C-alpha cells in the first residue's frame, strides 16, 4: 500500500494505491477545508424541539445542527457550547455537529468567550495515513511536506511527481459522469438533492452465449466489484440507488447480497437495504466529507484546476509567465484563497497570474501561456 500526494497551488490530491489499483481518493484544500473534525466554540442560535436538536452558530458564519443525542443537557438559546464538526456541509445543508468532546477540549471552550474555531480537523493526507498506518506517503512539494511532518514524521518521502500519467488519467476519470465497467459495460452517476442514482448499461457485456437472462446475470455479477470501487472512490454518500442492466426484478434481488460482499471492505460501512418494486438496489452509505462531484463543482474548484494547469506549464517551461483569464466568480474565489496565492508564489516565484475576464461566465477559465 502507498499514498501519493500530488500538490498544486491551494490543493492536494491524495490517492491510495494497492499495487497498481487505486482504492481511495480524496482532495484536501487547506485554504478552504471542509471542516470535518474542526473544534468550535459555538453559540446556540435556536432550539427546534420538532427536530430533537438545535442550530448552532459557528465562527466564519456557518450554522450547524446539533442533535440532542450528541449535546449537553439544558442548552438554551444564546448558550455557548463546544462542538466538533462530524459531517461537512453538503447538498445545501449545513454541517452536522457533535458535542462529544474531551475534557481538555471542553477546558479550551470554557477558557474564552464568543465564537471561535479552536482547532482544525485533519486533512485528507492525515485521514488516509491513519487508515493505512503502514503506508509510505510520497509528496511532491517540500512546503506541503513540512506542514505534514509533525503528524507523519518518518513516513514522508519527497518525490518529483507523485502521480504518473496512469494515475492522472484515473483521477481525471473520476470527475466524469460515466465510468467504464468490466466487459464493455458502463455506469452513469446522477446526483440529485435526495439521492444519487447509478445506471448500469451492459452494452457488449451481455453479448455472450446461453440464455439472455443468464448472460445478463453473469455480466452484472462480474461488474459488481468495480461498481463498489467507483462508489468508494467518488465518495458517494447518503441514499444511493443502482439500476443494474437488464434482468427481471426477481433476478436482480439475487445480486443484492453479492453487492453487499463487494462493498464489505469500504471503510464507510455502506449497507444494502434491499430492492425496490422497480428493481433498484438501495444503498445507504454514511459519509463525513462531501462527495467528489460536489468537490469538483463551483468557481473555487474550477479556479484551482486552472491554477494547476498554470503551475504545470511553469514547471514544464520555466521561462513561461502564464496568465489565467477567469470568470469574475472564479477570480473572486481564488482571491479569497490565501493559501493558494501563497502556494503559487512559493512554487513558481511569479506574480499572481489570475485576471478577471468580464466576458466569461459561470466557471470558465482560459490559460494564456
VOBA-1610 file (N, C-alpha, C; in pm, whole numbers, padded with zeros to 5 digits, always signed):
BEGIN
Unk+00084-00119+00000Unk+00000+00000+00000Unk+00088+00125+00000Unk+00051+00224-00080Unk+00124+00351-00080Unk+00026+00466-00099Unk+00062+00582-00041Unk-00017+00703-00054Unk+00060+00802-00139Unk-00009+00865-00232Unk+00051+00963-00321Unk-00020+01096-00302Unk+00057+01201-00273Unk+00001+01335-00252Unk+00053+01426-00363Unk-00033+01454-00460Unk+00002+01538-00574Unk-00041+01682-00544Unk+00055+01773-00540Unk+00030+01908-00490Unk+00028+02011-00603Unk-00060+02108-00590Unk-00065+02224-00678Unk-00113+02339-00591Unk-00106+02464-00640Unk-00143+02577-00554Unk-00283+02564-00496Unk-00289+02555-00362Unk-00417+02551-00293Unk-00483+02416-00285Unk-00421+02312-00339Unk-00490+02182-00346Unk-00391+02067-00341Unk-00427+01963-00267Unk-00351+01838-00264Unk-00448+01726-00297Unk-00418+01652-00403Unk-00499+01536-00441Unk-00428+01412-00389Unk-00501+01327-00318Unk-00440+01215-00246Unk-00501+01084-00296Unk-00413+00995-00342Unk-00457+00865-00390Unk-00391+00755-00307Unk-00470+00656-00268Unk-00417+00537-00201Unk-00418+00424-00301Unk-00299+00363-00323Unk-00286+00257-00421Unk-00246+00127-00354Unk-00317+00021-00391Unk-00279-00114-00353Unk-00226-00181-00478Unk-00094-00200-00483Unk-00034-00240-00609Unk-00051-00128-00709Unk-00112-00156-00823Unk-00137-00052-00924Unk-00282-00004-00923Unk-00362-00054-00829Unk-00504-00018-00827Unk-00533+00089-00723Unk-00602+00195-00764Unk-00641+00299-00670Unk-00760+00250-00588Unk-00749+00258-00456Unk-00857+00211-00369Unk-00923+00324-00292Unk-00856+00439-00280Unk-00915+00555-00214Unk-00864+00681-00283Unk-00947+00783-00281Unk-00907+00912-00337Unk-00974+01023-00257Unk-00900+01132-00235Unk-00956+01246-00163Unk-00887+01373-00206Unk-00951+01485-00182Unk-00895+01617-00214Unk-00886+01698-00085Unk-00772+01762-00066Unk-00751+01848+00051Unk-00719+01989+00002Unk-00799+02085+00046Unk-00779+02226+00011Unk-00755+02303+00140Unk-00630+02322+00179Unk-00600+02385+00308Unk-00661+02524+00326Unk-00676+02598+00216Unk-00734+02732+00228Unk-00884+02733+00233Unk-00947+02619+00208Unk-01093+02608+00211Unk-01130+02467+00252Unk-01094+02427+00375Unk-01119+02289+00418Unk-01268+02263+00438Unk-01305+02135+00435Unk-01448+02101+00450Unk-01494+02109+00596Unk-01401+02120+00689Unk-01437+02143+00829Unk-01454+02021+00914Unk-01451+01901+00855Unk-01473+01781+00934Unk-01362+01767+01038Unk-01402+01746+01163Unk-01307+01733+01273Unk-01274+01864+01342Unk-01319+01978+01286Unk-01290+02107+01349Unk-01358+02118+01485Unk-01285+02176+01581Unk-01339+02201+01715Unk-01377+02349+01725Unk-01502+02376+01763Unk-01555+02512+01770Unk-01609+02544+01909Unk-01600+02673+01944Unk-01687+02727+02048Unk-01801+02795+01974Unk-01920+02735+01981Unk-02035+02788+01911Unk-02137+02849+02005Unk-02238+02910+01946Unk-02348+02969+02023Unk-02479+02913+01971Unk-02565+02870+02062Unk-02694+02813+02022Unk-02779+02923+01961Unk-02817+02906+01834Unk-02899+03005+01765Unk-03047+02981+01790Unk-03088+02856+01786Unk-03230+02823+01806Unk-03243+02677+01839Unk-03333+02650+01929Unk-03365+02512+01962Unk-03492+02472+01887Unk-03489+02354+01823Unk-03602+02308+01743Unk-03646+02173+01799Unk-03746+02177+01885Unk-03791+02054+01952Unk-03840+01950+01853Unk-03904+01997+01745Unk-03958+01903+01646Unk-03847+01824+01577Unk-03725+01880+01573Unk-03612+01812+01511Unk-03520+01748+01615Unk-03559+01757+01743Unk-03480+01699+01852Unk-03335+01747+01847Unk-03319+01879+01840Unk-03184+01933+01838Unk-03186+02084+01831Unk-03071+02142+01804Unk-03063+02287+01795Unk-02964+02327+01685Unk-02983+02448+01635Unk-02890+02504+01538Unk-02788+02588+01614Unk-02662+02571+01575Unk-02551+02635+01645Unk-02473+02721+01547Unk-02454+02849+01583Unk-02371+02938+01501Unk-02224+02907+01525Unk-02147+02908+01416Unk-02005+02877+01423Unk-01924+02994+01371Unk-01798+03000+01410Unk-01708+03101+01357Unk-01699+03089+01206Unk-01700+03204+01139Unk-01694+03202+00993Unk-01829+03218+00928Unk-01936+03220+01008Unk-02069+03245+00954Unk-02153+03122+00928Unk-02097+03004+00942Unk-02175+02883+00918Unk-02268+02855+01036Unk-02367+02773+01010Unk-02461+02731+01115Unk-02483+02581+01099Unk-02457+02506+01206Unk-02469+02362+01201Unk-02579+02310+01291Unk-02613+02181+01272Unk-02718+02120+01352Unk-02657+02026+01454Unk-02699+02042+01579Unk-02651+01960+01691Unk-02768+01879+01746Unk-02771+01747+01721Unk-02881+01665+01774Unk-02876+01658+01926Unk-02992+01644+01989Unk-02998+01631+02135Unk-02917+01511+02183Unk-02913+01405+02103Unk-02843+01284+02145Unk-02692+01305+02156Unk-02640+01412+02094Unk-02496+01441+02098Unk-02466+01570+02172Unk-02564+01625+02244Unk-02549+01757+02305Unk-02552+01750+02457Unk-02486+01846+02524Unk-02502+01857+02669Unk-02647+01889+02704Unk-02688+01851+02822Unk-02826+01877+02864Unk-02846+02025+02896Unk-02969+02070+02877Unk-03008+02203+02922Unk-02965+02318+02834Unk-02931+02293+02708Unk-02891+02403+02621Unk-03008+02495+02591Unk-02983+02624+02595Unk-03085+02723+02562Unk-03028+02823+02462Unk-03115+02903+02402Unk-03071+02999+02303Unk-02965+03094+02358Unk-02860+03114+02281Unk-02752+03204+02320Unk-02642+03139+02402Unk-02662+03014+02444Unk-02563+02945+02527Unk-02441+02908+02443Unk-02324+02919+02506Unk-02201+02874+02442Unk-02192+02722+02454Unk-02139+02657+02351Unk-02128+02512+02353Unk-02007+02469+02271Unk-01934+02372+02321Unk-01823+02316+02246Unk-01871+02207+02154Unk-01839+02218+02026Unk-01885+02120+01928Unk-01773+02085+01831Unk-01782+01966+01773Unk-01693+01924+01666Unk-01777+01894+01543Unk-01726+01931+01427Unk-01797+01902+01302Unk-01782+01753+01272Unk-01894+01685+01267Unk-01896+01541+01242Unk-01917+01510+01095Unk-01992+01596+01026Unk-02017+01578+00884Unk-02016+01713+00817Unk-01949+01724+00705Unk-01936+01851+00635Unk-02070+01897+00578Unk-02080+02027+00555Unk-02195+02080+00483Unk-02196+02022+00343Unk-02313+01984+00296Unk-02324+01933+00159Unk-02470+01935+00116Unk-02487+01941-00015Unk-02622+01940-00070Unk-02708+02054-00021Unk-02645+02169+00008Unk-02720+02284+00057Unk-02753+02280+00204Unk-02714+02175+00274Unk-02739+02163+00417Unk-02612+02194+00495Unk-02629+02254+00613Unk-02515+02290+00695Unk-02449+02169+00757Unk-02337+02189+00826Unk-02265+02078+00887Unk-02343+02013+01001Unk-02315+01884+01023Unk-02372+01812+01137Unk-02266+01813+01249Unk-02312+01841+01371Unk-02221+01861+01483Unk-02239+01756+01591Unk-02137+01743+01673Unk-02146+01663+01794Unk-02087+01742+01910Unk-02149+01726+02026Unk-02096+01789+02147Unk-02012+01693+02229Unk-01981+01577+02175Unk-01900+01478+02247Unk-01752+01513+02227Unk-01697+01588+02321Unk-01558+01630+02314Unk-01489+01592+02444Unk-01355+01592+02442Unk-01279+01550+02560Unk-01279+01658+02668Unk-01237+01622+02788Unk-01230+01717+02899Unk-01133+01831+02868Unk-01021+01799+02804Unk-00924+01903+02772Unk-00979+01998+02666Unk-01056+01945+02572Unk-01118+02031+02471Unk-01227+02118+02534Unk-01300+02061+02627Unk-01401+02139+02698Unk-01337+02254+02774Unk-01220+02230+02832Unk-01149+02337+02902Unk-01111+02449+02806Unk-01072+02414+02683Unk-01044+02516+02582Unk-01167+02600+02552Unk-01280+02534+02542Unk-01405+02604+02513Unk-01438+02701+02625Unk-01424+02655+02748Unk-01464+02736+02864Unk-01364+02845+02897Unk-01245+02839+02836Unk-01142+02939+02867Unk-01166+03073+02796Unk-01258+03078+02701Unk-01283+03201+02628Unk-01430+03229+02612Unk-01461+03331+02534Unk-01600+03367+02507Unk-01616+03393+02358Unk-01741+03390+02314Unk-01771+03421+02175Unk-01738+03308+02080Unk-01774+03328+01955Unk-01750+03226+01852Unk-01600+03212+01827Unk-01554+03087+01812Unk-01413+03066+01784Unk-01391+02928+01723Unk-01305+02924+01623Unk-01253+02797+01572Unk-01129+02765+01653Unk-01136+02663+01737Unk-01029+02633+01832Unk-00923+02540+01775Unk-00963+02451+01685Unk-00866+02356+01629Unk-00920+02301+01498Unk-00832+02296+01398Unk-00870+02239+01271Unk-00866+02087+01276Unk-00955+02024+01201Unk-00952+01880+01188Unk-00842+01836+01093Unk-00815+01707+01083Unk-00708+01659+00996Unk-00743+01674+00848Unk-00641+01694+00766Unk-00660+01699+00622Unk-00665+01560+00563Unk-00687+01554+00432Unk-00707+01425+00366Unk-00584+01336+00374Unk-00463+01394+00369Unk-00343+01311+00377Unk-00337+01242+00512Unk-00364+01317+00620Unk-00361+01259+00754Unk-00472+01155+00772Unk-00590+01181+00716Unk-00700+01086+00729Unk-00665+00953+00663Unk-00613+00959+00540Unk-00578+00834+00471Unk-00455+00769+00532Unk-00363+00848+00585Unk-00247+00790+00651Unk-00288+00715+00776Unk-00389+00763+00847Unk-00441+00691+00964Unk-00513+00564+00922Unk-00578+00567+00806Unk-00649+00449+00757Unk-00551+00340+00715Unk-00434+00381+00665Unk-00332+00286+00621Unk-00202+00314+00697Unk-00195+00269+00822Unk-00084+00310+00910Unk+00054+00264+00865Unk+00063+00163+00781Unk+00194+00117+00737Unk+00239+00176+00605Unk+00159+00262+00545Unk+00188+00311+00411Unk+00282+00430+00412Unk+00380+00427+00321Unk+00465+00544+00298Unk+00383+00650+00224Unk+00416+00777+00250Unk+00344+00888+00187Unk+00441+00965+00097Unk+00418+00956-00033Unk+00501+01027-00130Unk+00439+01164-00159Unk+00516+01270-00139Unk+00468+01407-00154Unk+00559+01479-00253Unk+00502+01558-00344Unk+00585+01624-00444Unk+00598+01775-00422Unk+00585+01819-00297Unk+00603+01960-00263Unk+00667+01968-00125Unk+00786+02031-00117Unk+00858+02038+00009Unk+00782+02119+00114Unk+00710+02223+00070Unk+00634+02304+00165Unk+00520+02226+00227Unk+00448+02152+00146Unk+00340+02067+00198Unk+00397+01959+00289Unk+00510+01905+00251Unk+00576+01803+00332Unk+00608+01858+00471Unk+00652+01984+00477Unk+00682+02046+00606Unk+00556+02061+00691Unk+00442+02093+00626Unk+00316+02103+00701Unk+00276+01968+00760Unk+00307+01861+00688Unk+00264+01728+00730Unk+00360+01663+00829Unk+00484+01712+00835Unk+00585+01643+00913Unk+00547+01622+01060Unk+00488+01720+01131Unk+00455+01695+01273Unk+00365+01575+01294Unk+00272+01551+01203Unk+00179+01438+01219Unk+00231+01309+01159Unk+00319+01319+01057Unk+00357+01200+00981Unk+00508+01181+00973Unk+00580+01228+01072Unk+00725+01214+01075Unk+00766+01069+01055Unk+00863+01047+00967Unk+00913+00912+00942Unk+00841+00838+00831Unk+00731+00893+00782Unk+00654+00824+00678Unk+00657+00898+00545Unk+00718+01016+00543Unk+00711+01102+00425Unk+00833+01083+00335Unk+00808+01092+00205Unk+00918+01087+00107Unk+00892+01191+00000Unk+00989+01277-00023Unk+00976+01382-00124Unk+01008+01323-00262Unk+00917+01346-00357Unk+00935+01295-00493Unk+00916+01410-00592Unk+00958+01387-00715Unk+00944+01490-00818Unk+00798+01506-00861Unk+00731+01395-00884Unk+00589+01397-00924Unk+00520+01277-00859Unk+00421+01303-00776Unk+00354+01194-00704Unk+00269+01109-00797Unk+00202+01171-00894Unk+00116+01098-00987Unk+00190+01075-01118Unk+00189+00951-01166Unk+00235+00925-01302Unk+00116+00945-01397Unk+00142+00926-01527Unk+00038+00952-01627Unk-00085+00864-01605Unk-00063+00738-01565Unk-00174+00647-01545Unk-00262+00691-01427Unk-00198+00735-01318Unk-00275+00781-01202Unk-00349+00909-01235Unk-00284+01001-01309Unk-00352+01124-01351Unk-00476+01092-01431Unk-00466+00995-01522Unk-00581+00959-01605Unk-00692+00898-01520Unk-00655+00815-01423Unk-00755+00753-01337Unk-00827+00857-01252Unk-00752+00955-01202Unk-00812+01062-01122Unk-00904+01149-01209Unk-00858+01182-01329Unk-00942+01262-01419Unk-01073+01190-01450Unk-01067+01058-01465Unk-01188+00980-01497Unk-01291+00987-01385Unk-01246+01005-01262Unk-01341+01013-01150Unk-01428+01138-01158Unk-01384+01238-01231Unk-01464+01358-01246Unk-01568+01350-01357Unk-01567+01239-01430Unk-01664+01222-01539Unk-01794+01161-01488Unk-01903+01192-01556Unk-02033+01136-01519Unk-02037+00986-01543Unk-01970+00940-01647Unk-01970+00799-01682Unk-01838+00734-01645Unk-01842+00602-01622Unk-01722+00525-01593Unk-01733+00390-01661Unk-01620+00341-01710Unk-01617+00209-01772Unk-01620+00100-01666Unk-01692-00007-01696Unk-01700-00124-01610Unk-01653-00245-01690Unk-01624-00357-01625Unk-01570-00473-01696Unk-01661-00522-01808Unk-01598-00575-01914Unk-01672-00639-02022Unk-01741-00546-02118Unk-01706-00416-02114Unk-01772-00322-02204Unk-01894-00254-02145Unk-01928-00283-02020Unk-02039-00215-01954Unk-01997-00075-01912Unk-02095+00011-01885Unk-02068+00146-01838Unk-02169+00181-01730Unk-02127+00272-01641Unk-02218+00325-01540Unk-02222+00476-01552Unk-02338+00535-01523Unk-02350+00680-01519Unk-02403+00720-01382Unk-02351+00830-01330Unk-02383+00877-01196Unk-02460+01007-01206Unk-02578+01011-01145Unk-02661+01131-01148Unk-02698+01172-01005Unk-02632+01273-00950Unk-02669+01320-00816Unk-02797+01403-00821Unk-02881+01388-00722Unk-03000+01472-00705Unk-03000+01520-00560Unk-03085+01617-00524Unk-03089+01661-00385Unk-03127+01550-00287Unk-03201+01450-00333Unk-03248+01345-00242Unk-03160+01222-00240Unk-03096+01191-00352Unk-03019+01065-00361Unk-02925+01072-00480Unk-02842+00970-00492Unk-02754+00954-00608Unk-02803+00833-00685Unk-02830+00852-00814Unk-02877+00743-00899Unk-02762+00693-00986Unk-02744+00562-00988Unk-02642+00499-01072Unk-02712+00407-01170Unk-02689+00433-01298Unk-02749+00350-01403Unk-02640+00269-01469Unk-02662+00140-01485Unk-02565+00050-01549Unk-02617+00011-01686Unk-02532+00032-01786Unk-02563-00008-01924Unk-02467-00122-01959Unk-02521-00242-01981Unk-02436-00357-02006Unk-02364-00349-02140Unk-02424-00289-02239Unk-02361-00283-02369Unk-02323-00421-02418Unk-02196-00433-02456Unk-02148-00561-02509Unk-02122-00664-02401Unk-02135-00623-02274Unk-02102-00714-02164Unk-02195-00834-02159Unk-02315-00821-02212Unk-02410-00933-02206Unk-02413-01014-02336Unk-02325-00979-02430Unk-02326-01047-02560Unk-02243-01175-02552Unk-02295-01271-02478Unk-02226-01399-02467Unk-02326-01511-02493Unk-02276-01631-02504Unk-02364-01742-02535Unk-02460-01775-02422Unk-02559-01860-02451Unk-02656-01900-02350Unk-02777-01811-02351Unk-02863-01829-02253Unk-02987-01752-02247Unk-02957-01606-02214Unk-03051-01519-02251Unk-03034-01376-02228Unk-03024-01346-02079Unk-03112-01406-01997Unk-03109-01380-01852Unk-02979-01429-01791Unk-02933-01546-01834Unk-02808-01599-01779Unk-02690-01509-01815Unk-02689-01460-01940Unk-02581-01372-01984Unk-02583-01240-01907Unk-02702-01184-01886Unk-02713-01059-01812Unk-02675-01078-01665Unk-02714-01191-01607Unk-02677-01219-01469Unk-02525-01227-01455Unk-02460-01298-01544Unk-02315-01313-01538Unk-02245-01178-01557Unk-02298-01097-01650Unk-02236-00967-01677Unk-02249-00874-01556Unk-02368-00872-01495Unk-02387-00787-01377Unk-02302-00835-01259Unk-02295-00964-01242Unk-02215-01019-01132Unk-02068-00980-01148Unk-02018-00983-01270Unk-01877-00953-01294Unk-01842-00807-01269Unk-01940-00717-01281Unk-01908-00575-01266Unk-01929-00521-01124Unk-01987-00602-01035Unk-02018-00552-00901Unk-01894-00502-00825Unk-01779-00571-00827Unk-01662-00517-00756Unk-01618-00380-00809Unk-01621-00362-00941Unk-01583-00234-00999Unk-01685-00126-00964Unk-01812-00161-00960Unk-01916-00067-00921Unk-01894-00021-00777Unk-01867-00116-00687Unk-01841-00082-00546Unk-01718+00008-00534Unk-01617-00020-00615Unk-01494+00061-00612Unk-01522+00204-00657Unk-01605+00223-00760Unk-01640+00357-00806Unk-01717+00434-00700Unk-01807+00368-00631Unk-01882+00434-00524Unk-01787+00487-00417Unk-01688+00406-00382Unk-01591+00445-00279Unk-01498+00556-00328Unk-01444+00542-00449Unk-01351+00642-00500Unk-01417+00778-00518Unk-01544+00778-00553Unk-01616+00905-00574Unk-01676+00959-00445Unk-01657+00888-00335Unk-01709+00930-00203Unk-01859+00956-00207Unk-01931+00876-00284Unk-02077+00891-00287Unk-02133+00860-00149Unk-02231+00936-00107Unk-02280+00922+00030Unk-02430+00945+00037Unk-02487+00902+00148Unk-02630+00913+00167Unk-02703+00801+00095Unk-02821+00833+00044Unk-02901+00733-00028Unk-02850+00717-00171Unk-02826+00592-00210Unk-02780+00560-00345Unk-02871+00451-00400Unk-02916+00467-00524Unk-02994+00361-00589Unk-02922+00319-00716Unk-02920+00188-00740Unk-02847+00132-00854Unk-02945+00058-00944Unk-02947+00095-01070Unk-03029+00028-01171Unk-02937-00059-01254Unk-02933-00189-01224Unk-02848-00281-01298Unk-02901-00301-01439Unk-02816-00353-01525Unk-02853-00368-01665Unk-02938-00491-01689Unk-03052-00474-01758Unk-03139-00586-01790Unk-03194-00653-01665Unk-03227-00777-01674Unk-03270-00864-01565Unk-03407-00826-01508Unk-03494-00923-01489Unk-03619-00901-01417Unk-03590-00875-01269Unk-03689-00820-01200Unk-03670-00781-01059Unk-03628-00901-00974Unk-03689-01014-00996Unk-03658-01131-00913Unk-03511-01172-00927Unk-03460-01162-01051Unk-03320-01197-01073Unk-03226-01094-01010Unk-03266-00967-01016Unk-03182-00862-00956Unk-03170-00879-00805Unk-03275-00925-00742Unk-03273-00941-00596Unk-03162-01037-00553Unk-03128-01133-00639Unk-03023-01229-00603Unk-02885-01164-00602Unk-02873-01050-00672Unk-02743-00983-00677Unk-02721-00886-00561Unk-02828-00854-00487Unk-02814-00759-00376Unk-02717-00811-00271Unk-02726-00940-00240Unk-02634-00998-00142Unk-02491-00995-00192Unk-02470-01017-00321Unk-02335-01014-00376Unk-02280-00872-00377Unk-02366-00772-00395Unk-02320-00634-00385Unk-02278-00601-00242Unk-02348-00657-00145Unk-02308-00641-00005Unk-02165-00691+00016Unk-02133-00804-00040Unk-01997-00859-00029Unk-01896-00768-00099Unk-01933-00712-00215Unk-01842-00625-00288Unk-01812-00497-00211Unk-01906-00453-00129Unk-01890-00330-00051Unk-01828-00355+00086Unk-01797-00479+00119Unk-01759-00515+00255Unk-01632-00446+00303Unk-01537-00416+00213Unk-01410-00355+00252Unk-01417-00203+00261Unk-01528-00145+00226Unk-01543+00001+00228Unk-01542+00050+00372Unk-01449+00141+00410Unk-01442+00189+00549Unk-01564+00268+00592Unk-01644+00318+00497Unk-01766+00391+00533Unk-01877+00297+00579Unk-01858+00167+00561Unk-01955+00065+00603Unk-02093+00088+00542Unk-02101+00091+00410Unk-02233+00106+00345Unk-02318-00018+00367Unk-02450+00002+00361Unk-02545-00108+00380Unk-02636-00118+00258Unk-02651-00238+00207Unk-02750-00263+00103Unk-02882-00288+00174Unk-02978-00199+00153Unk-03104-00204+00228Unk-03208-00296+00165Unk-03192-00322+00035Unk-03292-00407-00031Unk-03312-00361-00173Unk-03424-00400-00228Unk-03453-00370-00369Unk-03596-00320-00380Unk-03617-00218-00462Unk-03749-00159-00476Unk-03835-00241-00572Unk-03962-00206-00579Unk-04054-00274-00671Unk-04011-00255-00815Unk-03937-00149-00843Unk-03888-00125-00978Unk-03756-00196-01006Unk-03702-00263-00907Unk-03578-00336-00927Unk-03452-00256-00897Unk-03465-00142-00831Unk-03350-00059-00796Unk-03292-00107-00663Unk-03162-00131-00659Unk-03095-00170-00535Unk-03068-00045-00452Unk-03111-00048-00327Unk-03096+00067-00237Unk-02973+00048-00149Unk-02888+00151-00144Unk-02768+00150-00061Unk-02770+00275+00027Unk-02731+00259+00153Unk-02711+00373+00241Unk-02563+00375+00278Unk-02495+00481+00235Unk-02350+00492+00262Unk-02323+00618+00342Unk-02287+00604+00470Unk-02254+00722+00550Unk-02131+00792+00493Unk-02124+00922+00511Unk-02009+00996+00461Unk-01992+01126+00537Unk-01873+01146+00594Unk-01846+01270+00668Unk-01806+01383+00574Unk-01735+01349+00466Unk-01683+01450+00376Unk-01774+01466+00253Unk-01767+01579+00185Unk-01851+01598+00066Unk-01815+01497-00042Unk-01912+01455-00122Unk-01881+01365-00233Unk-01796+01436-00337Unk-01728+01357-00418Unk-01633+01414-00513Unk-01701+01507-00612Unk-01823+01475-00656Unk-01888+01562-00754Unk-01916+01701-00698Unk-01936+01712-00567Unk-01950+01845-00506Unk-01815+01914-00494Unk-01711+01837-00462Unk-01578+01895-00451Unk-01529+01953-00584Unk-01572+01894-00694Unk-01525+01936-00826Unk-01614+02041-00890Unk-01719+02081-00822Unk-01814+02178-00878Unk-01789+02317-00821Unk-01826+02418-00896Unk-01823+02555-00845Unk-01700+02633-00887Unk-01704+02765-00866Unk-01596+02854-00910Unk-01461+02825-00845Unk-01459+02790-00717Unk-01332+02766-00650Unk-01262+02644-00709Unk-01337+02536-00727Unk-01279+02416-00785Unk-01228+02442-00926Unk-01305+02517-01004Unk-01262+02549-01140Unk-01134+02631-01139Unk-01128+02728-01050Unk-01009+02812-01041Unk-00885+02734-01001Unk-00900+02642-00907Unk-00786+02560-00865Unk-00739+02470-00978Unk-00832+02422-01060Unk-00793+02344-01177Unk-00713+02429-01274Unk-00755+02555-01291Unk-00680+02647-01376Unk-00541+02675-01322Unk-00531+02696-01192Unk-00401+02718-01130Unk-00310+02596-01145Unk-00368+02477-01134Unk-00290+02355-01152Unk-00233+02348-01294Unk-00315+02388-01392Unk-00267+02389-01530Unk-00156+02492-01548Unk-00172+02609-01487Unk-00070+02713-01497Unk+00059+02670-01428Unk+00047+02607-01313Unk+00162+02557-01239Unk+00236+02451-01320Unk+00163+02362-01384Unk+00226+02258-01468Unk+00300+02320-01585Unk+00243+02426-01642Unk+00307+02493-01754Unk+00440+02555-01712Unk+00441+02618-01596Unk+00564+02679-01546Unk+00671+02573-01521Unk+00630+02459-01467Unk+00726+02354-01438Unk+00781+02291-01566Unk+00696+02282-01666Unk+00740+02225-01793Unk+00823+02324-01875Unk+00790+02453-01862Unk+00857+02559-01938Unk+00896+02671-01842Unk+01009+02659-01775Unk+01045+02754-01669Unk+01047+02900-01712Unk+01067+02927-01841Unk+01071+03067-01885Unk+00932+03126-01905Unk+00829+03046-01894Unk+00693+03095-01922Unk+00641+03180-01806Unk+00545+03267-01841Unk+00478+03350-01741Unk+00329+03350-01775Unk+00259+03242-01745Unk+00119+03229-01788Unk+00025+03326-01719Unk-00082+03358-01789Unk-00191+03437-01734Unk-00316+03350-01734Unk-00385+03348-01621Unk-00508+03270-01610Unk-00627+03366-01618Unk-00691+03371-01734Unk-00811+03452-01752Unk-00930+03373-01697Unk-01007+03435-01608Unk-01113+03361-01539Unk-01239+03445-01527Unk-01352+03376-01525Unk-01479+03443-01499Unk-01473+03514-01365Unk-01546+03624-01349Unk-01537+03700-01223Unk-01559+03617-01098Unk-01652+03521-01102Unk-01678+03438-00984Unk-01558+03350-00952Unk-01489+03302-01056Unk-01371+03219-01037Unk-01257+03303-00980Unk-01237+03422-01036Unk-01131+03511-00987Unk-01154+03548-00842Unk-01280+03577-00806Unk-01311+03615-00668Unk-01284+03499-00572Unk-01322+03377-00612Unk-01300+03260-00526Unk-01151+03237-00502Unk-01070+03253-00606Unk-00927+03233-00590Unk-00864+03345-00508Unk-00913+03466-00524Unk-00859+03578-00448Unk-00882+03560-00299Unk-00990+03492-00263Unk-01020+03468-00121Unk-00937+03354-00063Unk-00871+03275-00147Unk-00794+03160-00101Unk-00649+03201-00082Unk-00616+03248+00037Unk-00481+03299+00063Unk-00376+03188+00055Unk-00414+03065+00089Unk-00319+02954+00079Unk-00280+02930-00067Unk-00378+02934-00156Unk-00349+02914-00298Unk-00256+03023-00350Unk-00280+03148-00308Unk-00194+03259-00351Unk-00051+03239-00300Unk-00039+03205-00172Unk+00095+03185-00115Unk+00166+03066-00181Unk+00091+02959-00205Unk+00149+02842-00271Unk+00200+02877-00411Unk+00122+02955-00484Unk+00163+02993-00619Unk+00297+03069-00614Unk+00307+03166-00526Unk+00430+03245-00517Unk+00548+03158-00476Unk+00525+03072-00377Unk+00633+02986-00327Unk+00678+02886-00433Unk+00584+02830-00508Unk+00617+02725-00604Unk+00675+02780-00734Unk+00629+02899-00777Unk+00668+02948-00909Unk+00758+03071-00906Unk+00753+03148-00796Unk+00829+03272-00791Unk+00775+03379-00883Unk+00653+03364-00929Unk+00595+03459-01024Unk+00479+03535-00960Unk+00445+03652-01018Unk+00330+03727-00967Unk+00202+03646-00983Unk+00102+03682-00904Unk-00030+03618-00912Unk-00082+03626-01055Unk-00119+03513-01117Unk-00149+03513-01261Unk-00295+03534-01296Unk-00384+03542-01199Unk-00528+03538-01227Unk-00579+03676-01265Unk-00654+03683-01373Unk-00714+03807-01419Unk-00863+03783-01443Unk-00946+03870-01387Unk-01091+03859-01410Unk-01122+03897-01554Unk-01205+03818-01617Unk-01245+03839-01756Unk-01396+03852-01760Unk-01444+03977-01780Unk-01587+04004-01773Unk-01666+03932-01881Unk-01602+03897-01990Unk-01675+03829-02098Unk-01697+03682-02070Unk-01633+03629-01967Unk-01651+03488-01930Unk-01760+03476-01825Unk-01832+03366-01831Unk-01938+03342-01734Unk-01919+03213-01659Unk-02001+03194-01556Unk-02001+03069-01480Unk-01866+03036-01421Unk-01813+02919-01457Unk-01686+02871-01402Unk-01579+02862-01511Unk-01588+02947-01611Unk-01496+02941-01724Unk-01359+02996-01686Unk-01257+02940-01750Unk-01122+02997-01741Unk-01046+02961-01867Unk-00942+03037-01894Unk-00859+03014-02013Unk-00715+03048-01977Unk-00625+02959-02011Unk-00484+02980-01978Unk-00411+03038-02099Unk-00348+03152-02077Unk-00265+03215-02180Unk-00118+03186-02148Unk-00047+03112-02231Unk+00092+03076-02200Unk+00182+03199-02186
//
